[in-house]
């Protein structure tokens, strides 16, 4: 419960069309997505054991 309540707040805002082609922005969003995926996997391993 503790992890899941914080999770929605961490979702990055959808990039505006103006920054869609900004490679740095896309990179940061991808890094955030990978970080969230790794955290979810880690929490899942903790819960399932």
C-alpha positions in Angstrom: 0.0 0.0 0.0 2.7 2.5 0.9 4.5 2.1 -2.5 1.4 2.2 -4.6 0.0 5.4 -3.0 3.1 7.3 -4.0 3.4 5.8 -7.5 0.7 7.9 -9.4 2.4 11.1 -8.3 5.7 10.1 -9.9 4.2 9.7 -13.4 5.9 12.3 -15.7 3.6 14.7 -17.5 3.0 13.9 -21.2 5.5 15.9 -23.2 4.1 18.8 -25.2 4.3 18.6 -29.0 7.0 21.3 -28.9 9.4 19.2 -26.9 8.4 15.9 -28.6 11.6 16.0 -30.8 13.9 17.0 -27.9 16.2 14.1 -27.5 17.2 15.1 -24.0 13.5 15.2 -22.8 12.8 11.8 -24.4 16.0 10.4 -22.8 14.9 11.7 -19.4 11.4 10.3 -19.8 12.8 6.9 -20.9 15.1 6.9 -17.8 12.1 7.6 -15.6 10.2 4.8 -17.2 13.1 2.4 -16.7 13.5 3.5 -13.1 9.8 2.9 -12.4 9.9 -0.5 -14.0 12.9 -1.5 -11.9 11.2 -0.3 -8.8 8.0 -2.1 -9.6 10.0 -5.3 -10.2 11.9 -4.8 -6.9 8.7 -4.4 -4.9 7.2 -7.4 -6.6 10.2 -9.5 -5.7 9.9 -8.3 -2.1 6.2 -9.1 -1.9 6.3 -12.5 -3.6 9.6 -13.4 -2.0 
